[in-house]
Amino acid sequence: MALFTGFSTKNKKAINHRLTDKDLVVEDLMNHIMTRKGERVMLPNFGSIIHDMLFEPLTSETTGLIKDDLTDIINDDPRCNFVSCDVTDANHTISAKVRLEILPSRESVELSIDLERE
């Protein structure tokens, strides 16, 4: 029996666009991360700042801001626990690897976010 049930309008592999448990949590988190902060109408604090950092030099300060932002997004979702976050810059791409656990099973998941500078 699924603990979490929801729908996806973009995941064509989901039967009747229905997602459950880990798949739903991962999709919701990725939607949150890939939305620019301030982009959603009536929800100015929803989204991530990672897009705003894309063309900034990846210093320890900007890396810290990105990590803090991703950590806050994960911690705001009661369906998961934040484990760790690594941010790197290579080949004109900012890459973030976020590790978390889906509750209550504590199943480990790694989110990979790659944004190219073009």
Secondary structure, 3 states (H helix, E strand, C coil): CCCCEEECCCCCCCHHHEEEHHHHHHHHHHHHHHCECCCCCCCCCCCECCCCCCCCCCCHHHHHHHHHHHHHHHHCCCCEEEEEEEEEEECCEEEEEEEEEECCCCEEEEEEEEEECC
